[in-house]
Amino acid sequence: MVTVLSVTHRLARLALLAAIALGPAARAEERFALLIGANLGWENDKPLRHAQSDAERVAAVLVELGQFPRDRVTVLKDPDTAVARLKLKELSEAARRVDGPSLVFVYYSGHADSRVLHLRGEPLGFDELYQALRDTQATVRVGVFDACQAGAILSTKGGRPVAPFDVKVVDELTVRGLAVLTSSGADELSQETRALQGSVFTHHFVSGLRGAADGDQDGQVTLSESYRYAHQRTEVDTAATLVPQKPAFRYELKGQGDLVMSWPAKATARLVLPKGAGQRYVVVDEQERLVVAEGNTDAEHALAMALVPGKYVVKQVLADKLNVAAVTVKPGVELDVSTLTWAASPRSAGFVKGVELVVHPRTAFWFVAGAAVLTGTAWAIAGGRSLTLRNDYGALPRPLTADESRALTGWALASDISMGLTAALALGAIFTW
């Protein structure tokens, strides 16, 4: 049975929320974001399935929990390099016009190699992108790059690499600086999985912003907390694969403090994971097609994860099975998962149902063009046979029999259908190309 947390707990949460809302003015800086999701890459790249949706998920959590105004968050899907450059320039101009502290956040999910992003048009190099971030007229600039060999951007001029968990972040009011997070090292591949319906790194980065990274349970997630959580979980999830990932971090900052990236305590609905030792919970949408967030319990305190009010399926991941519970998260309510009624399900059931079919346009072209050729061949055969019958039957000095009439009509109909399909498929092939 689903219950609401105790009155005392809720009052404490309300007090925490009020304290955050009335906190120092450092949280009032102007925030801008540009997010790029590129599924297709270059001609020889295997198309990605979830780069665009990853960009949308990051954008959604920034607006929902990160105090980024919706009209200052831009999402680009498979843009060409010219458009990406234009939007980066517009982002810099918008930040320059701000009279006061500002934060610019840039995210990329897609194909890349050790030198360039694989966008349509001329290449966009890591060095150019890094320089664009450094030159952006904002108090703080944050770049997050989820791509193969994205760590190569950290080898560009300037900046200092830091140890994975020795992360310094910035005070929004007093410090100017740049921080860059990457999903992998300079010689590593980044992974996306069907089970997560997204990339491993972005999934954990978003989950962290929803509260999974709030290790001190102060109701807000800093840049260092989100990086630390995404780093740890990505390493764990990819350690046993053929391409393990080690996310990387670099900063050029002057000053001390914390850059708050999200405020889960301000969410209208939350799911609370009970105090415990490392129990994994995964939250998926009602249809079990999208993994919304996940978190691991902490031995010292409960963990609250922010969700949009709605219907979800919560899955407790055990060694030999999944415990599954359908929940409705209502506005203003915190649900404690320890109160849920679970139903056992085999681990083989996984997290996602259904099949996703992704076809590259060039593959679609050859498929449609091949179908057009086959249909055209069928038309030629049917048309030739129909013409022969018309000539033969036209020379007869008598009316056609019923069988002769059906034969002529059948071949004529087959010819007309084949000709129509050939024309439609030919047009489809041209537009696909």
C-alpha positions as MATLAB code, in Angstrom:
seq = 'MVTVLSVTHRLARLALLAAIALGPAARAEERFALLIGANLGWENDKPLRHAQSDAERVAAVLVELGQFPRDRVTVLKDPDTAVARLKLKELSEAARRVDGPSLVFVYYSGHADSRVLHLRGEPLGFDELYQALRDTQATVRVGVFDACQAGAILSTKGGRPVAPFDVKVVDELTVRGLAVLTSSGADELSQETRALQGSVFTHHFVSGLRGAADGDQDGQVTLSESYRYAHQRTEVDTAATLVPQKPAFRYELKGQGDLVMSWPAKATARLVLPKGAGQRYVVVDEQERLVVAEGNTDAEHALAMALVPGKYVVKQVLADKLNVAAVTVKPGVELDVSTLTWAASPRSAGFVKGVELVVHPRTAFWFVAGAAVLTGTAWAIAGGRSLTLRNDYGALPRPLTADESRALTGWALASDISMGLTAALALGAIFTW';
ca = [
       0.000    0.000    0.000;
       1.251    3.497   -0.870;
       1.402    5.986    1.995;
       2.545    9.531    2.572;
       5.608   10.168    4.709;
       5.127   11.236    8.282;
       4.017   14.770    9.135;
       7.327   15.409   10.861;
       9.270   14.346    7.807;
       7.144   16.525    5.549;
       7.508   19.551    7.821;
      11.262   19.055    7.772;
      11.182   18.878    3.991;
       9.104   22.058    3.811;
      11.545   23.829    6.100;
      14.437   22.715    3.914;
      12.629   23.897    0.797;
      11.968   27.286    2.366;
      15.593   27.616    3.386;
      16.686   26.893   -0.163;
      14.180   29.334   -1.609;
      15.326   32.100    0.761;
      18.995   31.278    0.421;
      21.731   33.619   -0.836;
      21.314   35.507   -4.086;
      23.974   33.332   -5.691;
      21.165   31.220   -7.117;
      19.618   34.156   -8.980;
      22.086   34.234  -11.867;
      20.719   34.184  -15.413;
      20.905   30.690  -16.918;
      21.136   29.692  -20.595;
      21.509   26.256  -22.203;
      22.213   24.827  -25.654;
      21.743   21.088  -26.119;
      22.668   19.188  -29.288;
      21.538   15.648  -30.057;
      22.879   14.106  -33.263;
      21.753   10.558  -34.059;
      22.987   10.250  -37.635;
      26.625   11.290  -37.594;
      28.584   10.855  -40.810;
      27.872    8.445  -43.646;
      29.984    5.627  -42.231;
      28.762    6.021  -38.642;
      26.262    3.554  -37.273;
      23.247    5.723  -36.401;
      22.633    6.292  -32.720;
      19.162    5.687  -31.320;
      18.971    8.017  -28.374;
      21.243   11.060  -28.802;
      18.301   13.340  -29.567;
      16.172   12.005  -26.720;
      19.176   12.324  -24.373;
      19.410   16.023  -25.243;
      15.688   16.398  -24.575;
      15.983   14.651  -21.192;
      18.808   16.906  -20.064;
      16.852   19.958  -21.240;
      13.768   18.788  -19.345;
      15.602   18.343  -16.037;
      17.339   21.724  -16.399;
      13.976   23.440  -16.847;
      12.174   21.351  -14.244;
      14.785   21.435  -11.471;
      17.686   23.635  -12.589;
      16.058   27.090  -12.775;
      16.723   27.383  -16.513;
      13.866   29.387  -18.107;
      12.245   27.356  -20.876;
      12.706   30.136  -23.426;
      16.463   30.161  -22.739;
      16.939   26.454  -23.383;
      17.560   25.480  -27.024;
      17.582   21.881  -28.266;
      19.053   21.130  -31.706;
      18.386   17.773  -33.380;
      20.891   16.617  -36.012;
      21.924   20.189  -36.892;
      24.634   20.965  -39.400;
      27.825   22.658  -38.240;
      26.719   26.079  -39.494;
      23.592   26.005  -37.319;
      25.554   24.794  -34.279;
      28.072   27.616  -34.693;
      25.280   30.168  -35.088;
      23.523   29.004  -31.916;
      26.783   29.022  -29.955;
      27.333   32.606  -31.082;
      23.770   33.579  -30.133;
      24.269   31.935  -26.739;
      27.412   33.982  -26.149;
      25.646   37.182  -27.203;
      22.710   36.497  -24.875;
      25.063   35.936  -21.938;
      27.031   39.090  -22.797;
      23.869   41.211  -22.529;
      23.201   40.045  -18.965;
      23.837   42.707  -16.334;
      25.021   40.450  -13.549;
      26.148   36.865  -13.021;
      25.244   34.280  -15.661;
      25.625   30.576  -16.370;
      25.911   28.989  -19.824;
      25.451   25.216  -20.158;
      26.350   23.390  -23.410;
      25.601   19.692  -23.962;
      26.398   17.427  -26.904;
      25.348   13.828  -27.485;
      26.369   12.164  -30.731;
      29.249   10.748  -32.740;
      32.776   12.117  -32.486;
      36.368   11.064  -32.948;
      39.523   12.309  -31.268;
      39.401   15.623  -33.159;
      35.902   16.605  -34.274;
      32.187   16.216  -33.704;
      30.431   14.306  -36.481;
      27.829   16.884  -37.466;
      26.521   17.434  -40.971;
      28.555   19.910  -42.986;
      32.164   20.799  -42.312;
      33.737   19.352  -39.149;
      33.417   21.148  -35.814;
      36.652   20.540  -33.962;
      37.015   20.008  -30.230;
      39.538   22.844  -30.099;
      37.058   25.253  -31.708;
      34.268   24.142  -29.374;
      36.479   24.447  -26.304;
      37.597   27.931  -27.370;
      33.990   28.967  -27.980;
      33.119   27.950  -24.426;
      36.121   29.799  -22.991;
      35.262   32.946  -24.951;
      31.570   32.951  -24.018;
      30.835   36.053  -21.956;
      29.264   34.348  -18.968;
      30.316   34.170  -15.345;
      30.356   30.379  -15.456;
      30.461   28.057  -18.474;
      29.747   24.335  -18.189;
      30.189   21.870  -21.041;
      29.006   18.262  -20.947;
      30.004   16.064  -23.890;
      28.629   12.555  -24.259;
      30.414   11.090  -27.272;
      33.076    8.591  -28.206;
      36.552    9.908  -27.375;
      34.984   13.056  -25.944;
      37.837   13.224  -23.463;
      39.981   14.538  -26.307;
      38.503   17.987  -25.665;
      40.362   18.002  -22.360;
      43.702   17.865  -24.148;
      43.153   21.228  -25.810;
      45.137   24.240  -24.656;
      44.574   25.556  -21.161;
      42.846   24.096  -18.171;
      44.022   21.563  -15.665;
      42.834   17.975  -15.356;
      41.771   16.911  -11.891;
      41.452   13.586  -10.144;
      38.026   11.941  -10.526;
      36.714   12.928   -7.087;
      38.884   15.949   -6.306;
      36.524   18.333   -8.067;
      36.549   22.036   -7.404;
      33.478   23.990   -8.444;
      32.532   27.620   -8.467;
      30.655   30.249   -6.550;
      28.211   31.796   -9.016;
      28.592   35.363   -7.754;
      32.317   35.766   -7.237;
      34.079   33.492   -9.703;
      34.446   33.274  -13.452;
      35.355   29.943  -14.886;
      34.868   26.977  -17.164;
      34.127   23.349  -16.280;
      33.977   20.511  -18.792;
      32.637   16.997  -18.174;
      33.041   14.181  -20.697;
      31.461   10.748  -20.820;
      34.713    8.988  -21.730;
      38.452    9.386  -22.052;
      40.281   10.528  -25.164;
      40.715    6.946  -26.390;
      37.453    5.422  -25.136;
      34.067    4.739  -26.675;
      30.803    5.898  -25.145;
      27.874    3.528  -24.927;
      24.132    3.774  -25.248;
      21.843    0.876  -24.400;
      18.352   -0.138  -25.384;
      17.576   -1.030  -21.780;
      18.174    2.579  -20.724;
      16.794    4.054  -23.962;
      19.787    6.374  -23.864;
      23.479    6.684  -23.173;
      24.870    5.274  -19.944;
      26.575    8.516  -18.902;
      23.658   10.841  -19.659;
      21.237    8.502  -17.906;
      23.246    8.692  -14.701;
      23.877   12.423  -15.092;
      20.122   13.073  -15.323;
      19.354   10.652  -12.485;
      21.906   12.493  -10.395;
      20.242   15.843  -11.056;
      16.894   14.328  -10.041;
      18.333   13.616   -6.612;
      20.330   10.399   -6.871;
      23.541   12.444   -6.554;
      22.377   14.437   -3.523;
      24.722   12.672   -1.145;
      24.349   15.136    1.732;
      20.544   15.325    1.289;
      20.468   19.122    1.425;
      17.862   19.233   -1.334;
      20.211   20.470   -4.048;
      22.717   18.851   -6.403;
      25.989   20.593   -7.181;
      28.187   20.166  -10.224;
      30.668   18.119   -8.218;
      27.940   15.839   -6.859;
      26.432   15.246  -10.316;
      29.847   14.532  -11.827;
      30.887   12.216   -9.005;
      27.669   10.217   -9.247;
      27.728    9.944  -13.067;
      31.399    8.985  -12.958;
      30.906    6.215  -10.403;
      27.778    4.724  -11.939;
      29.120    4.860  -15.518;
      32.303    3.068  -14.478;
      30.308    0.396  -12.649;
      27.809   -0.172  -15.473;
      30.448   -0.390  -18.217;
      33.217   -2.197  -16.321;
      32.207   -5.639  -17.601;
      31.647   -4.536  -21.215;
      34.079   -4.567  -24.118;
      34.358   -0.775  -23.949;
      34.529    0.365  -20.309;
      34.177    4.116  -19.797;
      35.918    6.466  -17.408;
      34.296    9.898  -17.512;
      36.704   12.818  -17.281;
      36.630   16.365  -15.926;
      38.604   19.587  -16.417;
      38.273   23.029  -14.962;
      39.665   26.520  -15.380;
      38.259   28.215  -12.321;
      39.305   30.849   -9.858;
      37.651   30.756   -6.481;
      35.858   28.302   -4.256;
      32.251   27.329   -3.673;
      29.522   25.200   -5.152;
      27.704   25.574   -8.441;
      24.208   24.251   -7.816;
      22.870   22.475  -10.900;
      19.450   21.370   -9.613;
      17.087   21.680   -6.664;
      15.248   18.327   -6.233;
      13.738   19.612   -2.977;
      11.640   22.063   -5.012;
       9.995   19.315   -7.079;
       6.236   18.957   -6.735;
       6.507   15.167   -6.373;
       9.256   12.872   -5.171;
       9.998    9.206   -4.675;
      11.911    8.370   -1.516;
      14.347    5.456   -1.387;
      14.700    4.162    2.176;
      17.890    4.094    4.179;
      19.837    0.950    3.327;
      22.982   -0.494    1.810;
      23.249   -0.077   -1.951;
      19.843   -1.326   -3.124;
      19.188   -0.331   -6.734;
      15.829    1.056   -7.866;
      14.862    1.906  -11.442;
      11.897    4.115  -12.345;
      10.307    3.681  -15.777;
       7.264    5.240  -17.397;
       3.843    3.585  -17.238;
       4.358    1.776  -20.577;
       7.845    0.604  -19.478;
       9.429    2.098  -22.574;
      11.471    4.901  -21.010;
      13.806    4.731  -18.039;
      13.129    7.958  -16.156;
      15.681    7.704  -13.355;
      17.440    5.323  -11.047;
      19.107    5.484   -7.672;
      20.963    3.412   -5.111;
      20.058    3.541   -1.453;
      22.505    4.956    1.063;
      23.394    3.306    4.348;
      23.214    6.581    6.278;
      20.046    8.297    5.049;
      17.014    8.082    2.769;
      17.319    9.399   -0.775;
      14.615   11.509   -2.439;
      14.313   11.588   -6.249;
      12.322   14.282   -8.042;
       9.693   13.177  -10.580;
       7.020   14.859  -12.641;
       3.613   13.901  -11.203;
       2.220   10.908  -13.077;
       2.136    7.139  -13.334;
       5.329    5.084  -13.170;
       6.609    1.565  -12.626;
       9.270    1.157   -9.948;
      11.639   -1.810  -10.180;
      13.762   -3.033   -7.314;
      16.748   -4.842   -8.817;
      17.747   -7.953   -6.879;
      20.371  -10.565   -7.672;
      17.903  -13.155   -8.950;
      14.751  -11.185   -9.801;
      13.022   -7.841  -10.131;
      10.421   -6.609   -7.662;
       7.930   -4.504   -9.597;
       5.297   -2.007   -8.407;
       3.059    0.401  -10.323;
       2.737    3.795   -8.613;
       0.974    7.096   -9.117;
       3.038   10.050   -7.967;
       0.742   12.947   -7.034;
       1.651   16.647   -6.709;
       2.791   17.606   -3.232;
       3.345   13.999   -2.135;
       6.491   12.069   -1.318;
       6.121    8.323   -1.794;
       8.322    6.002    0.211;
       9.153    2.905   -1.874;
       9.377    0.803    1.300;
       5.573    1.062    1.510;
       4.948   -0.335   -1.985;
       3.415   -3.728   -2.696;
       5.798   -5.649   -4.941;
       5.233   -8.348   -7.545;
       8.134  -10.598   -8.501;
       9.377  -10.624  -12.094;
      12.338  -12.471  -13.681;
      15.521  -10.502  -14.362;
      15.159  -11.501  -18.017;
      12.093   -9.239  -18.228;
      14.477   -6.299  -18.250;
      13.421   -2.678  -17.984;
      11.921   -2.055  -21.406;
       9.233   -3.675  -23.521;
       8.786   -3.412  -27.250;
      11.176   -3.090  -30.153;
      12.636    0.100  -31.554;
      13.459    0.168  -35.261;
      15.929    2.792  -36.411;
      16.793    2.982  -40.111;
      19.445    5.249  -41.593;
      18.081    7.329  -44.540;
      20.635    5.864  -46.926;
      19.577    2.343  -45.957;
      15.957    3.375  -46.463;
      16.842    4.697  -49.924;
      18.337    1.425  -51.100;
      15.401   -0.491  -49.687;
      12.851    1.735  -51.443;
      14.866    1.863  -54.675;
      15.195   -1.931  -54.694;
      11.477   -2.324  -54.111;
      10.825    0.089  -56.986;
      12.992   -1.998  -59.328;
      11.198   -5.220  -58.366;
       7.794   -3.597  -58.744;
       8.798   -2.112  -62.086;
       9.858   -5.557  -63.273;
       6.482   -6.946  -62.199;
       4.765   -4.130  -64.117;
       6.769   -4.891  -67.262;
       5.814   -8.566  -67.090;
       2.145   -7.885  -66.343;
       1.964   -5.105  -68.914;
       3.566   -7.224  -71.615;
       1.212  -10.111  -70.925;
      -1.810   -7.790  -70.915;
      -0.775   -6.292  -74.261;
      -0.284   -9.744  -75.798;
      -3.742  -10.865  -74.646;
      -5.365   -7.697  -75.990;
      -3.797   -8.273  -79.382;
      -4.746  -11.966  -79.401;
      -8.299  -11.458  -78.158;
      -8.843   -8.482  -80.437;
      -8.350  -10.694  -83.501;
     -11.001  -13.173  -82.409;
     -14.247  -13.134  -84.533;
     -16.363  -13.801  -81.408;
     -16.991  -12.335  -77.928;
     -14.607  -13.328  -75.143;
     -15.520  -16.206  -72.890;
     -15.799  -15.654  -69.143;
     -12.370  -17.218  -68.522;
     -10.763  -15.118  -71.255;
     -12.329  -11.946  -69.856;
     -11.123  -12.726  -66.318;
      -7.612  -13.476  -67.580;
      -7.388  -10.180  -69.479;
      -8.839   -8.184  -66.546;
      -6.480   -9.850  -64.050;
      -3.352   -9.124  -66.055;
      -4.493   -5.550  -66.749;
      -5.179   -4.956  -63.037;
      -1.793   -6.406  -62.034;
      -0.151   -4.116  -64.581;
      -1.946   -1.003  -63.285;
      -1.099   -1.770  -59.624;
       2.553   -2.475  -60.407;
       2.867    0.733  -62.424;
       1.349    2.803  -59.589;
       3.608    1.211  -56.969;
       6.667    1.771  -59.148;
       5.897    5.484  -59.456;
       5.245    5.861  -55.699;
       8.376    3.954  -54.703;
      10.507    5.886  -57.179;
       9.333    9.189  -55.671;
       9.956    7.795  -52.188;
      13.490    6.801  -53.151;
      14.219   10.269  -54.512;
      13.033   12.017  -51.343;
      14.831    9.529  -49.072;
      18.065   10.150  -50.897;
];
